Amino acid sequence: MEMFLRLSKLRYAATLPDIECSPQRNLTKEQLAQLADATYIERGENILITGATGCGKSFLACALGHQACVLGHRTLYFNLNRLTEQIAIAQADGTLIKWLNRMKKARLIILDDFGLQPISHQVKLVILQILEDRYEQAATIISSQLPVAKWYEYLDEPTLADAILDRIIPRAHRIELTGKSRRKKLESIS
């Protein structure tokens, strides 16, 4: 478990008990409990977490990632900016296939901040390959400020957008967080 947690590189040291469930956040204890046993990973289902800046998307994704590690699932966390950097490095030094195989071995991958910046055609192709390798075999959590309905437009290439979204959306749990920024709440406490 400790090794999985260390290798996951989760952004936050969040756990499921740290997650506030309330009608104001549009998140129930039942929804969280449904995901707590991580059987969605075994079934190859995804989790799509959307909401405004600061509402706790990344924190929730990391709590789910932590739970997956506790239950013995290899987990990898990537901010999408860092993912694009790693893809570029792997392409430049000729290790892309090795890197993709490493990604394939992870039972859970978290892609955080999806949709914040444009991504290149090459990155879209690699993301498609990652998702293809994982389809119905492993799980992916994606957090985004963009509503899922805007992801097609964000990907901006109809054929690739269709292919990518077809591997994400049909087998996904959706969590649309609402409420005010959690960061502002934390700043007022300190």
N, C-alpha and C positions, 0 to 999 in steps of 0.2 A: 504494500500500500504506500509506504513512504517513498519507494522508488518511483511508482507511478505518479505520485503527487509532485515529486521533484522534476521528473521528465516532462510533465504536462505543461509546465510554465504558465499556470493559470495567473491571470492578471490580479485577481483578488483572492484573499484567503477567506472565502465565503463558504458557509455550510447551509444546508437546508433549514435548520432551525433559525438562522439569521434572516430568513426571508419573511417579510411582512406580507401577510395575506389579508386583503380587505376589499370591500366593494369599490372603494375609491381607487384602488390600484387595478381593479378588474382581474384579480387573481384570488382564487379560493384555496382553502386548505385541501379540498378534495382534488383539485387540479394538481397541486404539488404532490399530494400523496400518490396519485396515479403514476407520477414519474419517478418517485423516490426509489422504487425497487429496480429501476433501470432496465426493465424488460423491454422497453422501447428499443434498446440497443440490440438485444437478441433478435427482435423482429425486424431490424433494419429500418426503423422509423426515424424521422427527423423531428426537430423542434424548431419552430420559427418564432422568434421573440421580437416584437416590434413595439415602438413607442417613442415618445419625445425624448429629447436630450435630457439626461440625468434621471430618468424615471426608474433606473435599476436593471436595465436589460443585461448589461455586462455582468453585473453582480449576480443576477439570477443564473446566467449561463455558467459562471464560474462555480456557483453552488452546485449546479447539476453536474458539472465536470468533477468537482470534488467528490460528490456522491458516487460517481462512476468509478473513480480511482479507489475509493473505500471498498467498493464491491468487486475490485480486481480487474477493472477494464482499463487497458492502455488508452490514455486520453492525450490529445494535443490541442493546445490553444494557440490561435493566431489572430492578431489584429490584421485586418485585410491589407493595410499598408505594409506590414512586416511580411505577410504572405507574398505579396508581389515582389518585395525585395529578395526573398528567399528563392522564388521562382527564377528571377533574373540571374542570381548568383549560380544556381544549379544549371541553368542553360549556358551561361558563360564558361563554366569550368567543366562542362560535359558530364555532370552527375545527376541530370534530371531524372533518368530512369531509376537510379538508386534512391533518389529523394521521393519519387512517386511510390516506390515499393515500401518505403518507410511509412508514408502516409497511409498506404493500404493496410498496414499491420495494425494501425490504431483502431480500436473499437469505437471510439468517439472522437470526432474532430469538432472543435468550436471555431467558427469564423465570425469574429466580432467586427462591428462597424461596417457591415456590408452596405455599400451604396454611398459612402461618404465622398469618395473621389472616383473619377473615371478610371477604368481599367482597360488595358490594351487588348487587342485581339489575341495575342499570344497568351496572356494571363487567362482570358476567357477559355481558350482551348485547354489549358492546363487544369483549370477548375472543372471543366467538363470531364476531363479524364479522371480527376480525383473522385468526382461524383459517380461516374460510371463504374469505377473500381469498387465503390462502396454500396452501390444500389442493391437493396434488399439484403445486404450482408453486414452492414455496420450503420452507425448513426452519425448524423451531422446536426449540430446546433448552429443556427445562423441568427445573429442579432442585428437589427437595423433600425435606423430612424425612419426609413422609407416603409410605407405600408406595402404588404406583399403585392397588392394590385399595381404598384409602380415599378416592380422589379423588372418586368419585361421591357419597359421604357428605359430603365437604367442600363440594362445590358445592351440595348441599342443595335443589335444585330439579330434580325428576326429568326434566322435558322439556329444560331447558337442560343439565343434566349429560349426558344422552344425546347431545345435539347437539354439545357441546364435546368430550366424550371420543371420539366417533365420528370427529372430525377430527384427533385426536391419536394415539390408541393403535394402530389397525390398521397404520399405516405408520411404526412406531417401533422404534428400537434401544433396548433397555433395559440400563442399567448400574446395578446395585445395589451400591454401595460398602459395604464393611464395614471393621471395624477401629476402633482407638481414635482419639480426637480428634487431628488433626494439629496443632491449635493448642497443645495441651499439650506436644507434642513440640518445637515451635518455641520455646515459652516456656522450656523447660528448657535449651535451647542458649544463650539470651541471658543 
